[in-house]
Amino acid sequence: MKIDIRKRAEKFMSKLPKKQRERILKAILSLPQGDVAPLRGGNSFRLRIGKWRATFDIVENKITVYDIDNRGDIYK
């Protein structure tokens, strides 16, 4: 499956320390496995990575990661 990480998600990851950035990237690359749950009101999903959340869509054979942020801020 092809994984596309959008600019907003890359920008958030670039601000993190290397060890945390690697942890998030490892979790994203293992999609669709992991702590994944559907979001209400659409075809989007969230991936839980400790205190961070990543929102993504699955269309055909492509996963698009739109945003990564802290738990309380991602859903705003």
C-alpha positions as a printed NumPy array, in Angstrom:
array([[  0.   ,   0.   ,   0.   ],
       [  1.314,   3.467,  -0.897],
       [  1.558,   6.032,   1.93 ],
       [  1.445,   9.776,   1.254],
       [  2.292,  12.176,   4.101],
       [  0.987,  15.697,   3.561],
       [  3.012,  18.831,   4.221],
       [  1.133,  19.705,   7.442],
       [  1.99 ,  16.324,   8.98 ],
       [  5.627,  16.577,   7.875],
       [  5.887,  20.048,   9.409],
       [  4.671,  18.761,  12.796],
       [  7.116,  15.856,  12.702],
       [ 10.02 ,  18.137,  11.795],
       [  9.594,  19.991,  15.102],
       [  9.928,  16.809,  17.179],
       [ 13.123,  15.238,  18.513],
       [ 14.571,  12.498,  16.306],
       [ 13.54 ,   9.597,  18.562],
       [  9.886,  10.702,  18.661],
       [  9.863,  11.426,  14.929],
       [ 11.119,   7.889,  14.237],
       [  8.439,   6.41 ,  16.511],
       [  5.673,   8.248,  14.635],
       [  7.1  ,   7.352,  11.231],
       [  7.373,   3.678,  12.21 ],
       [  3.699,   3.659,  13.28 ],
       [  2.613,   5.349,  10.032],
       [  4.584,   2.921,   7.884],
       [  2.87 ,  -0.018,   9.605],
       [ -0.612,   1.232,   8.635],
       [ -3.324,  -0.116,   8.518],
       [ -2.139,  -2.066,  11.585],
       [ -2.   ,  -0.296,  14.921],
       [ -4.519,   1.457,  17.145],
       [ -6.778,   2.666,  14.336],
       [-10.359,   3.894,  14.783],
       [-12.822,   5.514,  12.357],
       [-13.721,   9.167,  12.848],
       [-17.345,  10.278,  12.893],
       [-18.894,  11.984,   9.912],
       [-16.72 ,  10.693,   7.097],
       [-14.34 ,   8.13 ,   5.755],
       [-11.368,   9.301,   7.819],
       [ -9.486,   7.357,  10.461],
       [ -7.171,   8.177,  13.331],
       [ -4.03 ,   6.414,  14.431],
       [ -3.05 ,   6.635,  18.089],
       [  0.69 ,   6.944,  18.701],
       [  1.089,   7.551,  22.424],
       [  0.022,  11.133,  23.121],
       [ -0.146,  11.978,  19.398],
       [ -2.827,  11.301,  16.825],
       [ -2.537,  11.042,  13.064],
       [ -5.588,  11.466,  10.823],
       [ -5.665,   9.681,   7.499],
       [ -7.857,   8.374,   4.689],
       [ -7.675,   5.13 ,   2.772],
       [ -8.676,   5.403,  -0.894],
       [ -8.191,   2.34 ,  -3.056],
       [ -4.551,   1.321,  -2.426],
       [ -3.353,   4.667,  -1.056],
       [ -3.152,   5.951,   2.53 ],
       [ -2.987,   9.739,   2.874],
       [ -1.863,  11.103,   6.264],
       [ -3.315,  14.593,   6.601],
       [ -2.345,  15.766,  10.054],
       [ -0.41 ,  14.769,  13.166],
       [ -0.864,  16.616,  16.437],
       [ -1.26 ,  16.247,  20.185],
       [ -4.268,  14.317,  21.42 ],
       [ -6.334,  17.33 ,  22.505],
       [ -5.558,  19.515,  19.494],
       [ -6.011,  17.196,  16.522],
       [ -9.825,  17.145,  16.556],
       [-10.311,  20.929,  16.664]])
